[in-house]
């Protein structure tokens, strides 16, 4: 993958990490790091406590063009909120909706720059996989990230 396409993934992460609202919605780990993970965390998240919430994402495809500095990434994001967050399932579901809404505001049909490279993203329809009794709520969405 070209340097520019790799920057597309880093720019996606940076756009979320730099936002104060996202920071507030997902919180931080005990070590201080934002709960924003560039990897699949599904097995790990089930083991967390009742206050857990996070965003994970990973590249599921990339499509370069004849020019080495342009292309498109397909990124899957997953927002996670423990069902018991805030004491009720309704509170947890509202937090999940707030995370997804903020991600849409930051990324969907928006242009921004990361390390001198122009990026834009388009959200595809969300999916809410059904969880079991102990599983967290999860919102899955794919993004098409253009690197220009």
C-alpha positions in Angstrom: 0.0 0.0 0.0 1.3 3.4 -0.9 2.3 6.0 1.7 -0.8 8.0 0.9 -3.2 5.1 1.4 -1.5 4.3 4.8 -2.0 7.9 5.7 -5.7 7.6 5.0 -6.0 5.1 7.8 -3.9 7.2 10.1 -5.9 10.3 9.2 -9.2 8.5 10.0 -7.8 7.6 13.5 -6.4 11.1 14.1 -9.7 12.8 13.1 -11.6 10.8 15.8 -8.9 11.0 18.4 -8.5 14.8 18.2 -12.2 15.4 18.8 -13.2 16.4 22.4 -16.7 15.0 22.1 -15.4 11.6 21.0 -12.9 11.7 23.9 -15.8 12.4 26.3 -18.1 9.7 24.8 -15.7 6.8 24.8 -13.4 7.8 27.7 -9.9 6.5 28.5 -8.3 3.4 29.7 -6.8 3.3 33.2 -3.4 4.1 31.7 -4.8 7.3 30.1 -5.1 6.2 26.5 -8.2 7.0 24.5 -10.4 3.9 23.9 -9.9 4.1 20.1 -8.3 0.9 18.7 -7.0 0.3 15.2 -7.8 -3.4 15.5 -10.6 -5.9 16.1 -11.4 -6.0 19.9 -14.5 -8.2 20.0 -13.2 -10.9 22.2 -11.6 -8.5 24.6 -14.6 -6.2 25.0 -16.8 -8.9 26.4 -14.5 -9.2 29.4 -14.7 -5.5 30.4 -16.8 -3.9 33.1 -20.2 -2.3 33.0 -18.9 1.2 32.1 -17.0 0.0 29.0 -17.3 1.9 25.8 -14.9 2.1 22.8 -14.4 2.5 19.1 -12.5 0.0 17.1 -11.7 0.2 13.4 -9.7 -1.6 10.8 -9.0 -1.6 7.0 -11.1 -4.1 5.1 -9.9 -3.1 1.7 -8.0 -0.6 -0.4 -8.2 0.4 -4.0 -5.3 2.3 -5.6 -5.4 4.2 -8.9 -2.8 4.5 -11.6 -1.4 7.4 -9.6 0.4 6.2 -6.5 -0.8 9.0 -4.4 -4.5 8.5 -4.7 -7.0 5.8 -3.9 -9.8 4.6 -1.7 -9.8 2.7 1.6 -12.7 0.7 3.0 -12.6 0.9 6.8 -15.0 -0.9 9.2 -15.7 0.9 12.5 -17.4 -0.7 15.5 -18.7 1.4 18.4 -19.1 -0.6 21.6 -21.1 0.2 24.8 -21.6 -2.2 27.7 -25.4 -2.9 28.1 -25.2 -1.9 31.7 -23.5 1.5 31.0 -25.3 4.2 33.0 -27.4 1.7 34.8 -29.9 1.0 32.1 -30.0 -0.5 28.6 -31.7 2.7 27.4 -28.8 4.8 28.7 -26.3 2.5 27.0 -28.2 2.6 23.7 -28.4 6.4 23.9 -24.6 6.5 24.3 -24.1 4.2 21.3 -26.3 6.5 19.2 -24.4 9.6 20.4 -21.0 8.0 19.4 -22.3 7.1 16.0 -23.9 10.5 15.5 -20.7 12.2 16.3 -18.7 10.0 14.0 -21.1 10.9 11.2 -20.6 14.6 11.9 -16.8 14.3 11.8 -16.4 12.0 8.9 -19.4 11.6 6.6 -19.2 13.7 3.4 -16.4 15.8 5.0 -13.0 16.8 3.6 -10.0 17.2 5.9 -6.2 17.0 5.7 -3.8 14.7 7.4 0.0 15.2 7.1 -0.5 17.2 3.9 -2.8 14.6 2.2 -6.5 15.5 1.5 -9.0 12.9 2.8 -12.8 12.5 2.5 -15.1 9.9 3.8 -18.6 8.5 3.1 -20.5 6.4 5.5 -22.3 3.3 4.4 -25.5 2.1 6.2 -25.0 1.0 9.8 -25.6 -2.5 11.2 -26.4 -3.3 14.8 -25.4 -7.0 15.3 -27.6 -8.6 17.9 -25.7 -9.3 21.1 -26.5 -11.9 23.8 -27.4 -11.2 27.4 -23.9 -10.3 28.4 -22.6 -8.8 25.1 -22.2 -5.0 24.7 -24.3 -3.0 22.2 -22.4 -2.6 19.0 -22.8 -0.4 15.9 -20.9 -1.5 12.8 -20.4 0.9 9.9 -18.2 0.8 6.9 -16.6 3.9 5.5 -15.2 4.7 2.1 -12.2 7.0 2.7 -10.8 8.8 -0.3 -7.2 9.7 -0.4 -6.3 12.6 -2.8 
